[in-house]
Amino acid sequence: MTYRRKKQKGRKAELIKDLPIEEVHCQLHGEDCRCMNCGNEMKRMGKRIIRDEVCFVPARLYKKRYIAYTYACDCHDESIEAKPIRCAETPKAPIQRSFAGASVLAEVFHHKYILSIPCYRQVSEWARYGLSVSDKTLSNWIIIASHDWLRPIYDLLRKALVQNKVLHADETPYQILNRTDGKSATSQARIWLFRTIKNTEHPVAYYHADLTRERAVATTILEGFKGYLHCDGYSGYKNIPNISLVGCWAHVRRKFFEIPGNNGKAKKAVEYCDQIFSFEKTIKDLSPEQRQKQRQLIIKPVVEEFFDWLESFYAMKGKLQTAVMYALNQKVELLRFLDDGNLEASNNLAEQAIRPIAIGRKNYLFSTSMKGATANAMAYTIIETAKANSLNPSKYLTYLFEKLPNVDFIRNPDLLVGFLPWAKNVQENCG
């Protein structure tokens, strides 16, 4: 006998509960509303909702034409040779001498960085809406808009990032064709990622494009940071002043899990790691202080037993030796999560944050220039930070491209604080 899974009532309604409603009233008219017995017109006695269906309104483009009026005075003051003339001011465009409006720019960014659609594939979509534009033009729009209007917010987000006490870090290979260091286009550059923990007041996901994976890059980005840094064991994070590294048990587990064959030691190591993560799930909703106490009481003996067991190994080779040495070489870092309830047993938060870069890279493959790669890093920073702060990224980008060209933040840099993702007016307009 087969059993069908019981459907959850109201699940579909919950998915579309926030959509605006357009009601279609189905009524009887004319002869259809007359009684078949007496011929009199029937009276309405009630109504019921039959179904809800989601409808799609295709995007459309239109031209917003700014017309500035000029005013003159007919005063008869003979001491004034020329009549006073005044012209109404118009809002400044995000890109001078370009027809790209703020909402169009935001949509180009949305397609590339959220939907991972490269510029050359956007061309046909824009043509369908009636806008004939080349992929080179779209790329230039992204670079100009990023460097002019996203960079000021991007720089402030880095300052906000390093004010935290706990961060996660990761980096991923990236290709830049026209490198400024003279190396060939096949050389791997890097996109670096640094992000805050989940429960921080102002979450930040900060991306940085660079030609190298050297320690100097991390040192520069983390200037001013003092605290704990979750990472994957890469030596480039070591010996940075004022930073204590936190190892990743997910990486330890992965190295043992990937050992081929029926290896009993590898399986036992995976079981130790699974025990740690199972315990972490049970304490995830506790306060940092309670998490720290529970870890010291329950999971610390398990972790110490794991390392005592690893240190008893001898005559290893191959992937088992690699996995064991990876864990033993990071013993201090892997034990560190026991000391503070704000720390995590893994660096999965950073790996999740680096995933948009990996997905985008599969589609647009490379950046032609360092300027383009930097624009990508700034765009991902603004978008992913907006998501982390419960904003609609497209609305936030539109807001920035529309407002910032008309704000004198160069002479008054404090005005930029009002454009950060957690600012009250941003939350109200872009949530």
Disulfide bonds with the S-S distance in Angstrom:
none
